[in-house]
Amino acid sequence: MEVITPQEAGASDADPKLELQSDVDRARAEREDLERQIVSDRERLGEIRTVLDTMVNATWRDVFGQVQGMRERENINSALSFAWLPGYQWVLIAAIAIVAAGAVALLQVTGALIAAGIYLVLAVIGYFVARDQCLAHVKKARSSYLGSDGKDVRLVAFTHYEPGLSHPLIGFDGPTNGTISDRAWKIPGVREKDALDETFVEVIDERRSNVLLTRFPDKKPTLVHADLENPFIRAYGVSFQRALERHMPNVVKEAAEFRSVVQHFGQRKTLDERLRKLEAELHEYDGTASIMRSLPVSSAVRNKMIRQVVLFRLGDVAARRGLFLVTGDRADPTDVLQTLARASAASLLHLSFSQIKIGYVGQGASTVSRLFESAKRARSIIFIDEAERFFASGGSAAYESMRREVVQAIAKEWDALAETDDVWIVAAANTRDDLDAAMTARFGTVIDFTPPDAAMEHRTMVIDGAAAAVASLAIDDVVLPELVTERLRLLSAMFAHVETMESQGITVPRAVLVAGPSNAAKQFVIRSLAEQTSLPVIDTLVDDIDSAVLEARDRALLAVEVPEYADPGALAHLAVLIDELNANKAAVFILATVGDAEKVDPELRERFAETIDLHELDGESRRAKLREVLDGKPLEFELDEAIEVLELQTEGMTEQQLRHFTDEALRKAALRAIDSGSPDHISIALADFEPRSAAVPVATKGDEAGL
């Protein structure tokens, strides 16, 4: 596994306490900035409430109109029969009849007209009185069973999803009196991913409970919840929902603004909790450092380990991805882990190869499952001892099936931890040689106890929150073929200017496959794209791709490892997600890294519009390829005699690099022939094949602008 130095926090003399204090100061500054934003948001909430109230008034007028429309025939009958005068209608009718008869007797035709006129006037008055009286039941139910006489209608938006809760959607509702209130929901029939991207309208009853919830989907508002135990909803909920569906489009803009305001409040709430934890951790730091002083390691390694303990106690995403220790013969891994457990105030659960190699088929996976289940009950560290025996790319054939079974079980159970903060996966190995890159890549941090030598300095890779490790990589010994670097420049320009490109009919790929055995080369490709596009990089696992897309929002690079053992369902979901990104034209680009592109499922592989192959040729392959590309060329030397020299010069090259290497020699020979005045007599000398340079520079943004 390649161990790489982060841009920050990688210095060997970094003081963890100063880093923690810096984290506290940074969190306080972020909160102050957010508080200023929220002050301006409160003014906008008042404007949103005004528009919402206008919509609510129009909705109630619509409801009353629907009720009157349904009762129209009854209103007319009541008006004509004077049934709208309860208790006295027959006396009144008799009196009118007597008056009318007298008028007819005295005035004859004129009296008949007067009598008919009185009747019609009374009927018209009765019609309007009857229409108003038919709303009495609605108004009484509204005032009795809905909050604020039916005017307490609010917007709802969610900030995050906590699957362990009975009401897992967490957010806010309002605005009420210029502010918003906490809200937790479980909405049957609505996917959590969709709910996090939508705004809802809710109706509140007199007990401050929700009795109606309506969403804003793409086509038209849709009912998602109705409390039929509420008398008003049971009697008039259909009319109210129809009215909402007609008038909600008038507040679509305000709903989107409300959701953006809610995100700010949610960020402040999260930041308050993080700041509280940081301050508590700073207060307890001296005790943590005192426990860690007993470790027989260098101060640089101890500082790095203290930092990881602090991150674990804080529930930071960097610690959530695990820790890999390369101890060599510098320390006893068990003693180190016991110290880590005490400093972290966590239980230590142990898994070693000796526990599984004496069992039957299936016992190893069962042991892993029980271990992870125990870890979930309290804050725990799962210690994978003898990691080189678990994660080695080759081992004893007698135990290979058991080893693979256990590794698959570890990967499955680790994925199931999802957002769990209280379980830390720590593995320890004596050496990094021959480790399975797919498994070790899961660990976010690597600490090597071996001191650096003059030839190579081993440092720590720390994966840090939103950027997730890739943006800050520093790799100095990776050489990519010129064709690859040119392709990276083109892809970077397309990613950075995706809207401009697509507005002119140029298709921009949303998925790129990076294939090769060298993790350093693959990470170099990702870093190069990140530096040239200035897009944030989110490192994720194939099973967690949905969470990464949510975190990406509108613009990001998603770096995802696609291991050979990945679940077919996860691979199928990745293929569907790529199709969705292409259809939605989102500025989110998937950079999938694999060991061998040929081993990727064909259905998934065809989704990648671009493939960058970084496979290095072995000695035999390089020799065969050299003979192939140089066969028939005008060589000054015997190829059989020089083949070993050329093979050494091309060590570690990919096929593209090798072709570029030989093409450069041919160009030099051609230029020499032209300069000498004999372009028809090209002769290639062995000196034309110069050793490749130490590194190929990363393309700059100036190069990108030139595209």
C-alpha positions in Angstrom: 0.0 0.0 0.0 1.3 3.4 -0.9 1.7 5.7 2.1 1.4 9.4 1.1 1.9 12.7 2.8 -1.0 15.0 3.3 -0.7 18.7 2.5 -1.5 19.5 6.2 -0.9 17.7 9.5 1.8 15.5 8.0 4.8 17.1 9.7 6.5 14.7 12.1 6.8 17.4 14.8 3.1 18.4 14.7 1.8 19.0 18.2 -1.7 17.3 18.5 -2.7 19.7 21.2 -2.0 22.7 18.9 -3.9 20.9 16.1 -6.8 20.4 18.4 -6.7 24.1 19.5 -6.6 25.0 15.8 -9.7 22.9 15.2 -11.5 24.7 18.0 -10.5 28.1 16.7 -11.6 27.1 13.2 -15.0 25.8 14.4 -15.6 29.1 16.3 -14.7 31.2 13.3 -17.1 29.1 11.1 -19.9 29.5 13.6 -19.4 33.3 13.7 -19.6 33.4 9.9 -22.7 31.1 9.9 -24.4 33.3 12.6 -24.0 36.3 10.4 -25.6 34.4 7.6 -28.5 33.4 9.8 -29.2 37.0 10.9 -29.9 37.9 7.2 -31.9 34.6 6.9 -34.3 35.8 9.6 -35.3 38.8 7.5 -36.0 36.5 4.5 -38.1 34.2 6.8 -40.5 37.1 7.4 -40.9 37.6 3.6 -41.5 33.9 3.1 -44.1 33.9 5.9 -46.0 36.8 4.1 -46.1 34.9 0.8 -47.1 31.7 2.6 -50.0 33.5 4.5 -51.2 34.8 1.1 -51.3 31.2 -0.2 -53.1 29.9 2.9 -55.8 32.6 2.6 -56.3 31.7 -1.0 -56.4 28.0 -0.1 -59.2 28.6 2.5 -61.2 30.6 0.0 -60.9 27.7 -2.3 -62.0 25.2 0.4 -65.1 27.3 1.1 -65.9 27.6 -2.6 -65.7 23.8 -2.9 -68.0 23.2 0.1 -70.5 25.8 -1.2 -70.4 24.2 -4.7 -71.2 20.8 -3.2 -74.2 22.3 -1.2 -75.5 24.6 -4.0 -78.7 22.7 -4.7 -79.5 22.5 -1.0 -78.9 26.3 -0.7 -81.3 27.0 -3.5 -84.0 24.7 -2.0 -83.5 26.3 1.4 -83.9 29.8 -0.1 -87.1 29.0 -2.0 -88.7 27.2 1.0 -87.5 29.7 3.6 -85.9 26.8 5.5 -83.0 29.1 6.4 -85.2 30.7 9.1 -85.1 27.9 11.7 -88.1 27.7 14.1 -90.2 30.4 12.6 -90.4 29.6 8.9 -94.0 28.2 9.0 -95.3 31.2 10.9 -93.5 33.5 8.5 -94.8 31.7 5.5 -98.3 31.8 6.8 -97.9 35.6 7.5 -96.6 36.2 4.0 -99.4 34.1 2.5 -102.0 36.2 4.4 -100.4 39.5 3.3 -100.1 38.3 -0.2 -103.8 37.1 -0.3 -104.9 40.5 1.1 -102.8 42.4 -1.4 -104.2 40.3 -4.3 -107.8 40.9 -3.0 -107.4 44.6 -2.6 -105.1 45.3 -5.6 -105.7 42.3 -7.8 -102.9 42.1 -10.4 -100.8 44.7 -8.8 -101.1 42.9 -5.5 -100.1 39.7 -7.1 -97.0 41.3 -8.5 -96.1 42.8 -5.1 -96.6 39.4 -3.4 -94.3 37.7 -6.0 -91.7 40.5 -5.6 -91.6 40.1 -1.8 -91.2 36.3 -2.2 -88.3 36.7 -4.6 -86.5 39.3 -2.4 -86.8 37.0 0.6 -85.6 34.1 -1.5 -82.5 36.0 -2.7 -81.7 37.0 0.9 -82.3 33.4 1.9 -79.9 32.1 -0.8 -77.0 34.1 0.5 -77.8 33.4 4.1 -78.0 29.6 3.3 -74.6 29.8 1.5 -73.0 31.3 4.5 -74.7 28.9 6.9 -73.4 25.9 5.0 -69.9 27.0 5.9 -70.6 27.1 9.6 -69.7 23.5 10.1 -66.4 23.9 8.2 -65.4 27.0 10.1 -66.3 25.4 13.4 -64.2 22.3 12.6 -61.4 24.5 11.4 -61.3 26.6 14.6 -61.8 23.6 16.9 -59.3 21.2 15.4 -56.6 23.2 13.5 -54.0 25.6 14.9 -54.5 29.3 14.7 -58.0 28.9 13.2 -56.5 26.9 10.3 -53.8 29.4 9.5 -51.0 27.5 11.0 -49.6 26.0 7.8 -45.8 25.6 7.6 -43.0 24.6 5.3 -40.8 21.6 6.2 -37.3 20.8 5.0 -34.7 18.2 6.3 -31.0 18.6 6.8 -29.9 15.0 7.4 -31.0 11.4 7.9 -30.3 9.3 11.0 -31.3 5.7 10.3 -31.2 4.5 13.9 -34.1 6.8 15.0 -37.8 6.0 14.9 -38.2 9.4 13.2 -35.0 9.5 11.1 -35.5 12.6 9.0 -34.2 15.5 10.9 -34.9 19.1 9.9 -37.0 22.3 10.6 -40.5 23.6 10.0 -41.8 27.2 9.9 -41.4 30.0 9.6 -43.3 31.1 12.7 -42.6 34.6 14.2 -39.5 35.0 12.1 -37.9 31.7 13.2 -38.1 27.9 12.5 -38.5 24.9 14.8 -36.9 21.5 15.0 -38.8 18.7 13.2 -38.3 15.0 13.0 -40.3 12.8 10.6 -40.7 9.3 9.3 -42.5 9.6 6.0 -43.7 6.2 4.6 -43.6 5.9 0.8 -40.9 8.7 0.4 -37.3 7.7 -0.1 -34.9 9.4 2.4 -32.7 10.6 -0.5 -35.7 12.3 -2.1 -36.9 13.8 1.1 -33.6 15.4 1.8 -33.8 17.2 -1.5 -37.4 18.4 -1.2 -39.6 20.9 0.7 -42.9 19.9 2.2 -46.0 21.8 3.4 -47.6 20.7 6.7 -50.9 21.6 8.4 -50.7 21.9 12.2 -53.6 21.2 14.6 -54.5 22.8 17.9 -52.1 20.4 19.8 -49.2 21.5 17.6 -49.2 18.1 15.8 -49.0 17.6 12.1 -52.3 16.4 10.4 -51.5 16.9 6.7 -48.2 16.7 4.8 -47.9 17.6 1.1 -44.7 17.4 -1.1 -43.4 19.5 -4.0 -42.4 16.8 -6.6 -41.6 17.6 -10.2 -45.1 17.4 -11.7 -47.6 18.5 -9.1 -48.0 18.6 -5.3 -48.8 15.2 -3.8 -50.3 14.1 -0.5 -47.9 11.9 1.6 -49.5 12.0 5.0 -53.0 12.7 6.4 -54.1 12.1 10.1 -57.6 10.7 9.7 -58.1 10.7 13.5 -58.3 14.5 13.3 -62.1 15.4 12.7 -61.4 18.2 10.3 -59.1 16.1 8.1 -61.5 13.2 8.2 -64.4 15.5 7.1 -62.8 18.1 4.9 -59.2 16.9 4.2 -59.9 16.0 0.6 -61.2 19.6 -0.1 -58.2 21.1 1.7 -55.7 18.9 -0.2 -57.2 19.8 -3.5 -57.0 23.5 -2.6 -53.3 23.1 -1.6 -52.5 21.4 -4.8 -53.9 24.3 -6.7 -52.2 27.1 -4.8 -48.8 25.5 -3.7 -47.1 26.3 -7.0 -47.4 30.0 -6.0 -44.8 29.4 -3.2 -42.3 27.2 -5.1 -39.7 29.9 -5.1 -40.2 30.6 -1.4 -40.1 26.8 -0.6 -36.6 26.6 -2.3 -35.4 29.6 -0.3 -36.8 28.2 2.9 -34.8 25.0 2.3 -31.6 26.9 1.8 -32.3 28.7 5.1 -32.9 25.4 6.8 -29.5 24.1 5.6 -27.8 27.1 7.4 -29.7 26.4 10.6 -28.8 22.7 10.3 -25.1 23.5 9.7 -25.1 25.7 12.8 -26.7 22.9 14.9 -24.1 20.4 13.7 -21.3 23.0 14.2 -22.5 23.7 17.8 -22.4 20.0 18.6 -18.9 19.6 17.1 -17.6 22.7 18.9 -19.0 21.4 22.2 -17.1 18.1 21.6 -13.9 19.8 20.5 -13.9 22.0 23.6 -14.5 19.0 25.9 -11.7 17.1 24.1 -9.3 20.0 24.5 -10.2 20.1 28.2 -9.3 16.4 28.6 -6.3 16.4 26.2 -3.6 16.2 28.9 -5.1 13.0 30.3 -5.2 11.4 26.9 -1.6 12.4 26.2 -0.5 11.1 29.6 -1.9 7.6 28.8 -0.2 7.6 25.3 3.2 8.5 26.8 3.7 4.9 27.8 4.1 3.8 24.1 7.7 2.9 23.3 7.7 4.8 19.9 9.2 8.0 18.6 7.6 11.3 19.5 6.5 11.8 15.8 4.6 8.5 15.8 3.1 9.1 19.2 1.9 12.5 18.1 0.2 11.0 15.0 -1.4 8.3 17.2 -2.7 10.8 19.7 -4.2 12.8 16.9 -6.0 9.6 15.7 -7.3 8.9 19.2 -8.7 12.5 19.4 -10.4 12.1 16.0 -11.9 8.8 17.1 -13.3 10.3 20.3 -14.7 13.2 18.2 -16.4 10.8 15.8 -14.5 12.3 12.9 -14.9 10.8 9.4 -11.1 10.3 9.2 -11.1 7.9 12.2 -14.3 6.2 11.0 -12.4 4.9 7.9 -9.9 3.1 10.2 -6.3 3.0 11.0 -3.5 0.8 9.6 -0.3 0.4 11.7 2.9 -0.9 10.2 4.8 -1.8 13.3 7.8 -3.8 12.0 9.8 -4.9 15.1 9.5 -1.5 16.8 6.6 -2.3 19.1 4.2 -5.0 20.2 0.9 -4.4 18.4 -1.1 -5.8 21.3 0.5 -3.4 23.7 -0.1 -0.5 21.3 -3.8 -1.3 20.9 -4.3 -1.7 24.6 -2.9 1.8 25.1 -5.1 3.1 22.3 -8.2 1.5 23.9 -7.4 3.1 27.3 -6.8 6.5 25.8 -10.0 6.2 23.7 -12.1 4.9 26.6 -13.1 2.0 24.4 -13.4 -1.7 24.6 -10.8 -3.7 22.7 -12.0 -6.6 20.5 -9.3 -8.8 19.0 -9.3 -10.7 15.7 -6.2 -12.7 14.7 -5.5 -15.3 12.0 -4.9 -18.0 14.6 -8.6 -17.7 15.6 -9.8 -18.8 12.2 -7.3 -21.2 10.7 -8.3 -24.0 13.1 -12.1 -23.7 12.3 -14.4 -25.2 9.8 -15.7 -23.5 6.7 -18.1 -20.7 7.7 -16.8 -20.4 11.2 -14.4 -17.5 10.4 -17.3 -15.4 8.9 -19.4 -16.3 11.9 -16.6 -15.2 14.3 -16.3 -11.8 12.4 -20.1 -11.2 12.6 -20.2 -11.9 16.3 -17.2 -9.6 16.8 -18.8 -6.7 15.0 -22.2 -7.2 16.8 -20.4 -7.0 20.1 -18.6 -3.8 18.9 -21.9 -2.0 18.2 -23.1 -2.3 21.8 -20.5 0.3 23.1 -17.6 2.4 22.0 -15.1 -0.2 20.7 -11.9 -0.8 18.8 -11.8 -3.9 16.5 -8.2 -4.9 16.4 -7.2 -6.9 13.3 -3.9 -8.5 14.3 -1.5 -10.2 11.8 -3.1 -8.1 9.0 -0.5 -9.2 6.5 -1.9 -12.8 6.8 -5.5 -11.5 6.3 -4.8 -9.0 3.5 -1.8 -10.5 1.7 -2.3 -11.0 -2.0 -1.0 -14.5 -1.7 -0.6 -17.0 1.1 -0.9 -20.6 2.2 -3.2 -22.6 -0.2 -4.5 -24.6 2.8 -6.0 -21.5 4.4 -6.8 -19.5 1.3 -10.5 -20.3 1.2 -10.9 -19.4 4.9 -8.9 -16.2 4.4 -11.0 -15.0 1.6 -14.2 -15.9 3.5 -13.0 -13.8 6.5 -11.9 -10.9 4.4 -15.2 -10.8 2.6 -17.0 -10.9 6.0 -14.9 -8.1 7.4 -15.7 -5.9 4.3 -19.4 -6.7 4.6 -19.6 -6.0 8.3 -17.5 -2.8 8.0 -19.8 -1.5 5.3 -22.8 -2.2 7.5 -21.4 0.1 10.2 -22.3 3.0 7.8 -22.2 6.2 9.8 -21.4 4.6 13.2 -19.0 6.8 15.1 -18.2 4.5 18.1 -16.5 1.6 16.3 -12.9 2.0 15.1 -11.2 -0.5 12.9 -7.5 -0.8 13.5 -5.2 -3.3 11.7 -1.6 -3.9 12.5 1.1 -5.6 10.2 4.8 -6.1 10.4 5.3 -5.1 6.8 3.4 -3.5 3.9 4.7 -5.9 1.3 2.2 -7.8 -0.9 -0.9 -6.4 0.9 -4.2 -6.5 -1.0 -4.6 -2.9 -2.2 -8.4 -3.2 -2.4 -8.7 -4.0 1.3 -5.9 -1.7 2.7 -7.4 1.2 0.6 -10.3 1.1 3.0 -8.2 2.4 5.8 -8.1 6.2 5.9 -4.9 6.6 7.8 -1.6 4.7 7.7 1.1 5.1 10.4 4.5 3.5 9.8 6.6 3.0 12.9 9.7 2.4 10.8 12.0 5.5 10.8 12.6 7.1 7.3 15.9 6.4 5.6 17.8 8.5 3.0 16.2 6.8 0.0 12.5 7.0 1.0 10.5 8.7 3.7 7.4 7.0 4.9 4.8 9.3 6.2 1.1 9.3 7.1 -1.9 9.7 4.8 -4.8 11.3 6.7 -8.2 11.4 5.1 -9.9 14.6 6.2 -13.7 15.1 6.0 -15.2 16.6 2.9 -12.0 16.6 0.8 -11.5 12.9 1.7 -7.8 12.6 1.2 -7.3 13.0 -2.5 -6.9 16.7 -3.0 -3.8 16.9 -0.8 -1.7 14.0 -2.1 1.9 14.5 -2.9 3.5 11.8 -5.1 6.9 12.5 -6.4 7.9 9.3 -8.1 5.0 8.6 -10.5 5.6 8.8 -14.2 2.6 8.8 -16.5 2.8 8.5 -20.3 2.5 11.7 -22.3 -0.7 10.4 -23.9 -2.2 10.0 -20.4 -1.2 13.4 -19.2 -2.6 15.0 -22.4 -5.9 13.1 -21.8 -6.0 14.3 -18.3 -5.6 17.9 -19.5 -8.5 17.4 -21.8 -10.7 15.8 -19.2 -9.9 18.5 -16.7 -10.9 21.2 -19.1 -14.2 19.4 -19.8 -14.9 18.9 -16.1 -14.1 22.5 -15.2 -16.1 24.0 -18.0 -18.8 21.4 -18.3 -21.7 23.9 -18.8 -19.8 25.7 -21.6 -18.9 22.4 -23.3 -22.4 21.0 -23.3 -24.0 24.2 -24.4 -22.0 23.7 -27.6 -23.0 20.1 -28.1 -19.8 18.5 -26.6 -20.6 15.4 -24.5 -18.7 15.5 -21.2 -18.2 12.0 -19.6 -19.6 11.6 -16.1 -17.6 8.4 -15.4 -13.9 7.6 -15.9 -12.3 4.2 -15.3 -8.7 4.3 -14.0 -7.1 0.9 -14.2 -3.7 -0.3 -13.0 -2.0 -2.2 -10.2 -0.2 0.9 -8.8 -2.3 2.7 -6.2 0.1 5.6 -6.3 -0.4 6.1 -10.1 -4.2 5.9 -9.7 -4.1 8.4 -6.9 -1.8 10.6 -9.0 -4.4 10.7 -11.8 -7.1 11.7 -9.3 -4.9 14.4 -7.7 -4.1 15.8 -11.1 -7.7 16.1 -12.1 -8.5 17.7 -8.7 -5.8 20.3 -9.0 -6.6 21.2 -12.6 -10.4 21.5 -12.0 -10.4 22.9 -8.4 -13.3 20.5 -7.8 -13.6 18.9 -4.3 -12.8 15.2 -4.2 -14.9 12.8 -2.1 -13.3 9.5 -1.5 -16.0 6.7 -1.1 -16.6 3.0 -1.2 -18.8 1.5 -3.9 -21.5 0.6 -1.3 -21.6 4.2 0.0 -21.8 6.0 -3.3 -25.3 7.4 -2.6 -24.1 9.2 0.5 -21.2 10.6 -1.5 -23.5 11.9 -4.2 -25.6 13.6 -1.5 -22.4 15.2 0.0 -21.3 16.2 -3.5 -24.5 18.3 -4.1 -23.8 20.0 -7.5 -20.0 19.9 -8.1 -17.4 17.3 -7.1 -15.2 14.4 -8.1 -16.2 11.0 -6.6 -13.2 8.7 -6.2 -14.5 5.2 -5.7 -12.5 1.9 -5.5 -14.3 -1.0 -7.3 -12.9 -4.2 -5.8 -13.2 -7.5 -7.5 -15.2 -8.9 -4.6 -17.8 -6.1 -4.7 -21.4 -7.1 -4.4 -23.2 -7.4 -7.8 -26.1 -5.3 -6.5 -23.7 -2.5 -5.6 -22.1 -2.6 -9.1 -25.6 -2.6 -10.7 -26.5 0.4 -8.6 -23.3 2.2 -9.6 -24.2 1.6 -13.3 -27.7 3.1 -12.7 -26.2 6.1 -10.9 -23.8 6.8 -13.8 -26.8 6.8 -16.2 -28.7 9.2 -13.8 -25.7 11.6 -13.7 -25.5 11.6 -17.5 -29.2 12.2 -17.8 -29.3 15.0 -15.2 -26.2 16.7 -16.6 -24.9 17.2 -13.1 -21.3 18.5 -12.6 -20.5 15.3 -10.5 -17.9 13.0 -12.0 -17.1 9.5 -10.9 -13.4 8.4 -11.0 -13.5 4.6 -10.5 -10.2 2.9 -9.7 -9.7 -0.8 -10.5 -6.9 -3.3 -10.6 -7.8 -4.6 -14.1 -10.4 -3.1 -16.4 -11.0 -6.5 -18.0 -12.3 -7.9 -14.7 -15.0 -5.3 -14.4 -18.5 -6.5 -15.2 -19.2 -5.6 -18.9 -22.5 -4.0 -18.1 -20.7 -1.6 -15.8 -17.6 -1.1 -17.9 -19.6 0.1 -20.9 -20.9 3.0 -18.7 -17.4 4.5 -18.5 -16.9 6.8 -21.5 -13.2 7.1 -20.7 -10.7 4.4 -19.6 -7.2 5.3 -18.4 -5.0 2.2 -18.4 -2.0 2.4 -16.1 -0.9 -1.3 -16.2 2.9 -1.7 -16.2 4.4 -4.3 -18.5 6.5 -7.1 -17.0 9.9 -7.9 -18.3 8.8 -10.5 -20.8 5.9 -8.3 -22.1 8.3 -5.3 -22.5 10.7 -7.4 -24.4 8.0 -8.7 -26.7 6.5 -5.2 -27.2 10.0 -3.7 -27.9 10.6 -6.3 -30.6 7.1 -5.6 -32.1 7.4 -1.8 -32.3 11.1 -1.9 -33.5 10.8 -4.7 -36.0 11.7 -3.4 -39.5 13.0 -0.1 -38.2 16.4 1.2 -39.5 18.5 0.4 -36.4 22.3 1.1 -36.2 22.6 -1.7 -33.6 21.7 -5.3 -33.3 18.4 -5.5 -31.4 19.2 -8.9 -29.9 22.3 -7.5 -28.3 20.7 -4.3 -27.0 17.3 -5.7 -25.9 18.4 -6.1 -22.3 19.6 -2.5 -22.1 16.3 -1.3 -23.6 14.3 -3.6 -21.2 16.1 -2.0 -18.2 15.4 1.5 -19.5 11.7 0.7 -19.9 11.2 -1.0 -16.5 7.8 -0.1 -14.9 6.4 1.4 -18.1 2.9 0.9 -19.4 2.3 0.0 -23.0 1.5 3.7 -23.8 4.7 4.8 -22.1 6.7 2.2 -24.1 5.2 3.4 -27.4 5.9 7.0 -26.5 9.5 6.0 -25.5 10.2 4.4 -28.9 8.4 7.1 -30.9 10.7 9.7 -29.3 13.7 7.8 -30.4 12.4 7.6 -34.0 11.7 11.3 -34.0 15.2 12.1 -32.9 16.7 9.9 -35.6 14.5 11.5 -38.2 15.4 15.0 -37.1 19.1 14.1 -37.3 18.7 12.8 -40.8 16.9 16.0 -41.9 19.5 18.2 -40.3 22.3 16.3 -42.1 20.5 16.7 -45.5 19.8 13.0 -46.0 16.1 12.6 -44.9 15.9 9.4 -47.0 18.6 7.7 -44.8 17.3 7.6 -41.3 19.4 5.5 -38.9 18.3 5.0 -35.2 21.2 4.9 -32.7 21.0 3.3 -29.3 21.7 6.7 -27.8 18.4 7.9 -29.2 16.7 5.8 -26.5 17.3 8.1 -23.5 16.2 7.0 -20.0 12.9 8.5 -19.0 12.9 11.5 -16.7 12.1 11.2 -13.0 8.6 12.6 -13.3 6.1 14.1 -15.7 4.9 17.4 -14.5 1.2 17.9 -13.7 -0.6 20.0 -16.2 -1.4 23.5 -14.9 -4.5 25.7 -15.2 -2.6 27.7 -17.7 -2.4 24.6 -19.9 -6.1 24.0 -19.3 -6.9 27.6 -20.5 -4.9 26.8 -23.6 -7.4 24.1 -24.5 
